[in-house]
Amino acid sequence: MGLNPTDSLAVDIHERAVDASFTDFAAGYGTAGHSRPVRPYAPARKNEVEEKNPPGFKFDYIESGLFLTQKSQYVTNFLLTSAQTSASSLDVTLKTQGTYGLSFTGSAGRPFITLTGYVREKWAKTTGSKSSYNLDNGAYYPITTLSPPGNWRFLTTQVASELVVPFSSNGLEGFVAPWVGYGLPDLNSSKMTSNYTVATGFRYNSKANTAKFSIKQRQVAVSEPAPAGPVGYFDYFAYIGDPFDQGASGNTFSGQLNSADIGMTHNWETLSLGGSVGYSAAQPSTGYFMYGEASSISFGLNASKKLPFGTTTTVSAGRSILNDYKQAVTDPNAAADSPKVEAVGQGTNDRFRAEVTIAPIEWFYVSARFDYAMLAFSAVDPDLLVGFNEVSPKNKTAYGLQIGVKKKF
């Protein structure tokens, strides 16, 4: 769900919805059950006629946005434990983009470079509770613990560029897109995440069909030294274009993320159908391991329908085949104060999403979303199975409602 420049917010939302499964299900990282992070940078698609893409620099637009979001999430683990959270958040965003047309023109068109800058600050307040069930005299009884209210904010900045080379007049083009981003998961802390990414691939765009193949390498670094033991990865930058962040965490890692994916979409006048397949793998720095999804093969399908009054509905579903799903668990045979150990399993992570967006006027919209994910696994060391169940999310359900104002100047 990138932030493609369009003249109509309703069209923009439709395009983001159509493209959701391409990144939601084909490439991304996070603990199982999380929605796939969406594409952090969606470059402009400019197979334009000569006079619309002149040589030299051209300022495209500046865009600002204000978003209010309310979310609820319910997570059930395998060992009769559950957690419920509610979050209210306020986002302020600013984005600007320009295009530089190169001085020469090839047989298929003029190569060009897009430059995009993005800043986002978010304030959020969370509340929640956690329940566990104990067995006593053959019957289970619940114990509920209230989570203390939390207040947090983070700042994300990003500068992206993309070199686009048209290969043919019918919409085939190649691209190379390097970008750099910096994120402060907590503005009261000095812990900063930096992200250096290079993506390259091919795109095809026509009125009826779009297709894309890309490979991406991302280097992630944290300003503080890597902690001992297991560490998770949270992609602040992938959520730049996503109106519903499904969770947040200050627990991140230094290392390399690699992915390759291909996606295709067929467009009718008011209906779009698409599919994707991808592979992703994470390589943390030496000295500790990453919990959650270390590598996977993912498949996704999505459909988007335009309705009257600026309404767009989107439904998407996907499955990830988890080659290595890792969790940090307690070893029952170790001493009570021993550090946690690594448990590894294989399995699947199935996801479903439905979203309705209403944009009656260009600069205002209301959006509602439902997300569901289910994890199934096998091949876990029997001695570590109980601990694995305690920390693995079997079912995750999330609801969200957002009101947004986004205006281009």
N, C-alpha and C positions, 0 to 999 in steps of 0.2 A: 504494500500500500504506500507507494511513494507519493511525493508531492509534485506531480507533473504539472507544468504550467498550462492552464487552459483559460479560455475566456469565461467559462461558466463553471461555478462550483458544483452544480449538479453533474455536469459531464466529468469533472475532475473526480468526484466521489465514485461515479460509475467506473471510470478507468481504474481507480485504485482497487475497487472491489473485484473487477474482472481479473486483475493481476495478482490477487491475494494468494491463491494457492501456489503460484509459481515460486514464491519465496516461503510461504508458510509451511509447505510440505516438502520442498525439494532441497532446501539448504538452510542450515541454522543450527544453533546450539542451545542447550539448556537441559534442565532436568526433565525427565519424562513426565508427560502430562501438561507441560507448558505449551501454549501456542507457539508455533515457530515464530522467531522474530522476523519482522518484515524487513523488506529491503530498505536500508538506510539512505540510499541515494538512487533516485530514479531520474536519469538524464533525459533531457529533451530529445524527442525524435524528430529530426529535421532533414528529411529527404525533400528539400524544398527546391523550387525553381530558382534560377540564377539570381534574379532581382530580389528575392526574399532572403538570400544568404550572401550578402556582398562581402568583399574582402575588408579586413580591418575589424575593429572591435565595435560591438553593438550592445547597448544595455537592454536587457530583456524585461526585467520587472523587479520590483521589491514588494514583498508580501509580509503582512503581519497577521497574527492570529491570537485569539483568546478562547480557551476551552475550559468548561466546567464538566467534571466527570464524577459519577457515582458508581461504584462497583461493589459486588459481593461475590465471594468465592468460597466454595465448600469442597474440602478434600477429605477423602476416606482412604485410610491405609489398610493393609491386608490383615493386621492383627487388631481389628475392632477399635481402631483409634480414628478420630476425626478432628478436623480443625475448620473453623469458620472465621472469615475475616471480612471486614467492610472498610472501604477506603473512599474518601472524598478528596478530590484534587483540583488544582487550578494550574493551567499551563499558559505560559506566554511565549510566543515564538516569533522569530524574525528570519526571513529568508530572502536572499537576493541572487540574481543570476544574470550573467552576460555571455555573449557568444563572440568568438573571434574567428572570422573566416580567413583561411590561408590565402596567400597571394596567387596561387596557381589553381587551375581547374583541371581535373582528370576527365576521362571519357565519360564517367558516370555522374560527375558532379564535383562540387568544391568541398574538399575536406574542411572541417571546422573543429574548434575546441570550445567546449562549454566550461564555464567557471561558476561554481555555486558555493555560497556561504550560508551557514545555518547556525542559529543560536536558539537554545531552548532552556527555559528555567521552569521547574515544576515544584509546587508546594503540595504536600499531601498529609492527611491525618488518617490514621488507621486504628481500628479497634477489632477485637476478636476474642475467641475462646477455643479451648482444646479439650476434647473429651477422650477418656480412655475407659476400658471396661475390664474390671477384675472379676475373676472367678472365685466364688465363695460358696461352699457347700453345694456344688453342682449348678449354681445359678450365677449369671453375670449381672453385675450392677455397675452403673456409670460413675465416674469421677470427673467433674468438670472444673477446669481451671481457667479463669478469665485472664486474657492477655492484657497487660497494661497498655493504655492508649499511647500511640506513638506519633511523633511529628517529624517529618523529614523533608528535605528538599535536595534537588540535584540540578546541576548546570551541565549542559552539553553544548559543545561547539564543534563545528566541522567545516572544513574547506575541501571541496571536491573538484576534480577536473576530469574531462573526458575528451579524447581525440577520436573523432568519427571520420571514417573514410568510406564514402559511397562506392560500392562495387558494381552496381547496375542501376539503371533508371527505374526499375520496378520495385525498389525498396530494400534491396539487400545491402547491408553495410557491416563493416567491422569496427570494433571499438577497443580502446585501451583506457582504463579509468583508474588512475591513482587518487587516493584521498587520505587525509589525515584528520583525526578527531581526538578531542580531549574531553574527559568526563570527570566531574566531581560528584561521586555518589552521595556525599554528605558535605555540604558547604561549611560545616563546623569542624571538618577534619581536613588534614593535609593529604589524605590518600587520593591520588589522582590516577585515573586509567587513561592510557594513551593507546591509540589504535592506528596502525599504518596498514593500508590495504591497497592491493593492485588486483583489478579484475580485467579480463580480456575475453573476447568472444565475438560472436556474430549475431546480427538481428535481421529479421525480415518483417517489414510492415507493409500491409496493403489494407484496403478498405475491408476486405472479407477475412483476412488471415494475418496473424502475427505469430512469430516464432523467435526463440532466442536460445542460444547455447553459450554458456560462460564457464570459466574456471576462475577461482578466486583464492588468493592467499592473503591471510590477515595475520599481522604480528601484534600481539597485545602485551602491554607492559604495565606494571603497577609501580608507583613511585616508592612504595614501601617494600622492604625485602619480602620474599615469598615465605609465608608461614610454614611451619612444620606440619606434616600430616595432610589430610585431604582438603582440597580447595575446589569450590564450584566456579562456574563461569556465568556471568550475567552480561549480556550485550546491550549496554546503554545506547549505543549508536544505532542498532537495528530498530529501536523503538522511536526513532525520530519521526517517521512517517505514520506510525500506528496510533490511531486515536484512543485505543484501549490497551494500555500497558497491563499485561496480565502478571502482576507481581513485580517486586523490586527487591534487590539485595545488594548489600555492600561487599559481598564475598566474591571476589573475582581472582583471576590467576594471570600469571605471565606465561606466554607460550605462543604457539602457532596454530592457526585454524585454517584448514583447507577444504574446499568444496568444489564440486562440478555439478552442473545441472542443465537440463534442457526442458523447455516448456513451449506449448503451442496452444493457440486460442483461435476459434472460428467465430466471427462476428456476423450477426444478422442486424436488421434495423434496430430492434430493441432487445435482442437476446444474444448472449455470448456464452460459449462453452469452451472450457479449457482443460488441459491436463499437464502434468509435469512428472519428472523423475530426476532424482539427484543422489549424490553421495557426499557425505561430510565426515570429517575426522579431525580430532583435536590432539595436539601434541604439547602437553604442558612442559614447563621447564623442568630440568633435572632436580630431583630432591623431593618431589611430592607428586601425588596423583590427583586427577580430577574426578570428582564423583558425578554421577548422572550419565548422560549419553556421550560416550567417548567417540563412537563411530556408528554410522547407520546408512542404510539405503532407504530412500523415501519415495513414496508415490502419492500423487494428489489429483483430485478432480474438482472442478468448480463450475458454477453456473451463475450468471448475473442477468437480471431482467429489469429493464426500464419500464416504469409505470407512469401514469399521469401525475401532474402536480409536483414534478421534480423528485419522484420517489424511485428508489433503486433497491431491489432485494437481491441478496447474494447468499448462496449456499455452497459450502465447500466441505470436502471430506478427504482424509488421507490416512496412510499407514506408514510408519517407520519400522523397519526391521533392524533391531538393535543388535549389532555384532558384539559390542562390549558395553554393558550397562553396569556401572560401578557405584558402590555405596560404601560409606565409612560406617562400620558396625563394631559393636562390642564383642570381643572374643570371650565366650563363656568359660573357656578353660584357662584364661589368663587372670592375673591378679586384679583386684578391684580398681586399682589406680593405674592400670596399664593403658597405653594409648590405643585408640581404635585401629582396627585393621581393615584391609580392603576385601570386599566381597564382590565377585564378578558374576554376572549372569547374561543370558541371551533372552530375547523376547520380542514383543511387538508393542507399539504405542499407536493406538487408533484415535483419531481426532475428528470432530465434527463442529462446524460453525455455521450459524445463521445470523444475518445482519440485515436490518432495514434502515435506510437513510432517507430522510425527507429534506429536500432543499428547495423550498418554495420560491426563494429569491437568491440572487447570485451570491450574496455574502453571508448568508445565515443557513444553518442546518441543524437538524436533530437526528441522532443516530442511536439505535439500540442493538445490542449484540448478545448472543448466547453462545457459550463455548462448552464443549464436553470432551474429555479425554479419558482413555482407559488403558492401563498398562497390564500386560500379561508377560510372565517370564518363566524361565526354566534354567536348569544346569547350575544352580547355586550350591555351594558346599553345604551339605546338611548341617554341619556344626554351626554354620553362620546364618542359617535360614531364618531363625527367629529374629535375629537382629536386622536382617535384610527386610523382613516384612514390616518391622516397626518404623522404618524410615522411608519406605517406598510408597508413593502415591498410587493406589489402585484406580481410584476414580477421582476426577477433578471436574467440577462444574462451576461456571462463572457467568454472571449476568452483569451487564453494564448499560448505562444510559449517559449520553453526552449531548451537551448543547454547545455549539461552537459558532464563533464569528471569525471569518477569515476574509480579508480584503486585500486585493492587489491594487497597487498604485502605478 
